[in-house]
Amino acid sequence: MYGMELMGMELNKRHKNLIVFLEIDRCMADAVQAVTKCTMGKRSLKQMYYGKFAVTFYNMDTGEAIRVSDADANRKDKEKETKEEMRKRFRETPAEELFNVERVKVNLPNPQLPGAMHTSVFCSVCGEKVGDERHVLRGGKPLCRSCAEGSYYEVIEDEE
């Protein structure tokens, strides 16, 4: 909510010029999606998988971007507190003390912009279509990332 306020954007309303970059895939991601109305399906929500409690708000029209990170998560000298004490502190502490805000420059290649698929190639190993330059080249041939780097899944051959 603080990031949307800093960007001068209304909460709980879809802004076609807003792209949000999430650096964590925890509960904060759900909250950011709910407040910004950005979604992965509209390509306005980008998951970065950095494992950090941070989010960047990028206005495509103006080029303005801010990165908001959880100041509390980055403190090494945190005192033990109960969940209720933490909730109370969050309610009573001004947002500028809870978050670090940095003005940043976002480099977003054209194929990563919202809209229809910009480019596609077929993986030279598995034959599946790979969109928007998400492939790698090996020996001049396109490979999907799962063929090039290994995958989270393994195909199980049917026993006959």
C-alpha positions as CSV (number, residue, x, y, z in Angstrom):
1,M,0.0,0.0,0.0
2,Y,2.9,2.3,0.8
3,G,4.5,1.7,-2.6
4,M,1.2,2.5,-4.4
5,E,0.9,5.7,-2.3
6,L,4.4,6.8,-3.2
7,M,3.7,6.2,-6.9
8,G,0.5,8.3,-6.6
9,M,-1.7,5.4,-7.6
10,E,-5.1,4.5,-6.2
11,L,-5.3,1.2,-4.2
12,N,-7.3,-1.7,-5.4
13,K,-7.6,-0.4,-8.9
14,R,-5.9,-1.8,-12.0
15,H,-3.4,0.6,-13.5
16,K,-2.4,-0.4,-17.1
17,N,0.9,1.5,-16.9
18,L,2.0,-0.3,-13.7
19,I,4.4,-3.3,-13.6
20,V,5.3,-4.8,-10.3
21,F,8.4,-6.9,-9.7
22,L,8.2,-9.3,-6.7
23,E,11.4,-10.5,-5.1
24,I,9.8,-13.1,-2.8
25,D,7.2,-15.8,-3.3
26,R,5.7,-15.7,0.2
27,C,2.5,-14.2,1.6
28,M,3.7,-10.7,0.7
29,A,3.2,-11.7,-3.0
30,D,-0.5,-12.3,-2.4
31,A,-0.9,-9.0,-0.6
32,V,0.9,-7.1,-3.4
33,Q,-1.3,-8.7,-6.1
34,A,-4.5,-7.9,-4.1
35,V,-3.5,-4.3,-3.6
36,T,-2.1,-3.5,-7.0
37,K,-4.4,-5.7,-9.1
38,C,-1.3,-6.7,-11.2
39,T,-1.3,-10.3,-12.3
40,M,1.1,-12.7,-14.0
41,G,-1.5,-13.4,-16.7
42,K,-1.6,-9.8,-17.7
43,R,2.3,-9.7,-17.5
44,S,2.1,-6.8,-15.1
45,L,3.3,-8.9,-12.2
46,K,6.9,-10.2,-12.5
47,Q,8.2,-12.9,-10.1
48,M,12.0,-12.5,-9.6
49,Y,12.6,-15.3,-7.1
50,Y,15.4,-13.4,-5.2
51,G,14.2,-14.5,-1.8
52,K,14.1,-10.9,-0.5
53,F,11.2,-9.0,1.1
54,A,11.1,-6.4,-1.6
55,V,9.0,-5.2,-4.5
56,T,9.6,-2.7,-7.3
57,F,6.8,-0.5,-8.7
58,Y,7.4,0.6,-12.3
59,N,5.3,3.2,-14.2
60,M,5.8,2.3,-17.9
61,D,4.4,5.7,-19.0
62,T,6.8,7.9,-17.0
63,G,9.8,5.5,-16.4
64,E,9.5,6.2,-12.7
65,A,10.4,3.2,-10.5
66,I,10.8,2.7,-6.8
67,R,12.0,-0.4,-4.9
68,V,10.4,-0.9,-1.5
69,S,12.0,-3.3,0.9
70,D,11.1,-4.4,4.4
71,A,13.4,-2.6,6.8
72,D,12.5,-5.0,9.6
73,A,13.5,-8.1,7.6
74,N,16.9,-6.6,7.0
75,R,17.7,-5.8,10.6
76,K,20.2,-8.2,12.2
77,D,19.6,-7.0,15.7
78,K,15.9,-7.8,15.9
79,E,14.5,-8.4,19.4
80,K,12.2,-11.4,20.0
81,E,8.6,-10.3,20.0
82,T,5.3,-12.1,19.9
83,K,3.1,-11.9,16.9
84,E,0.7,-9.6,18.7
85,E,3.6,-7.3,19.7
86,M,4.7,-7.3,16.0
87,R,1.2,-6.5,14.8
88,K,0.9,-3.6,17.3
89,R,4.3,-2.2,16.2
90,F,3.3,-2.4,12.5
91,R,0.0,-0.6,13.3
92,E,1.7,2.2,15.3
93,T,5.0,2.7,13.3
94,P,5.0,5.1,10.4
95,A,5.5,3.5,7.0
96,E,8.7,5.4,6.3
97,E,10.2,3.6,9.3
98,L,9.0,0.2,8.3
99,F,10.3,0.3,4.7
100,N,13.4,1.3,2.8
101,V,12.6,3.1,-0.4
102,E,15.0,3.5,-3.3
103,R,14.5,5.2,-6.6
104,V,15.6,2.7,-9.3
105,K,15.9,2.4,-13.0
106,V,14.2,-0.7,-14.5
107,N,15.5,-2.3,-17.6
108,L,12.6,-4.2,-19.2
109,P,13.3,-5.7,-22.6
110,N,10.5,-5.4,-25.2
111,P,9.7,-9.1,-25.1
112,Q,8.9,-8.8,-21.4
113,L,6.3,-6.0,-21.8
114,P,2.6,-6.8,-21.3
115,G,0.6,-7.8,-24.3
116,A,0.6,-10.7,-26.8
117,M,3.7,-13.0,-27.1
118,H,6.3,-11.0,-28.9
119,T,8.6,-13.8,-30.2
120,S,8.8,-17.6,-30.1
121,V,11.1,-20.4,-31.0
122,F,10.9,-24.2,-30.6
123,C,13.4,-26.0,-28.3
124,S,15.8,-28.1,-30.3
125,V,15.7,-30.9,-27.7
126,C,12.1,-31.3,-26.5
127,G,10.4,-29.5,-29.4
128,E,8.2,-27.3,-27.1
129,K,7.5,-23.7,-28.0
130,V,9.3,-21.1,-25.9
131,G,8.0,-17.5,-25.9
132,D,9.4,-14.1,-25.4
133,E,13.1,-14.9,-25.5
134,R,13.0,-17.2,-22.5
135,H,15.3,-19.7,-24.3
136,V,19.0,-20.0,-24.3
137,L,21.3,-20.8,-27.2
138,R,23.7,-23.7,-27.2
139,G,25.8,-24.3,-30.2
140,G,23.6,-21.9,-32.1
141,K,20.4,-23.9,-31.3
142,P,17.6,-22.7,-29.1
143,L,16.9,-24.7,-25.9
144,C,14.2,-24.2,-23.4
145,R,15.5,-23.5,-19.9
146,S,14.4,-26.9,-18.5
147,C,16.4,-28.7,-21.2
148,A,19.4,-26.4,-20.9
149,E,19.5,-26.1,-17.1
150,G,17.5,-29.0,-15.7
151,S,13.9,-29.1,-14.7
152,Y,11.8,-29.3,-11.6
153,Y,10.0,-32.3,-13.1
154,E,11.0,-35.6,-14.7
155,V,8.9,-37.2,-17.4
156,I,7.9,-40.7,-16.3
157,E,7.6,-43.1,-19.2
158,D,4.4,-45.3,-19.2
159,E,5.2,-48.9,-18.6
160,E,3.6,-51.2,-21.2
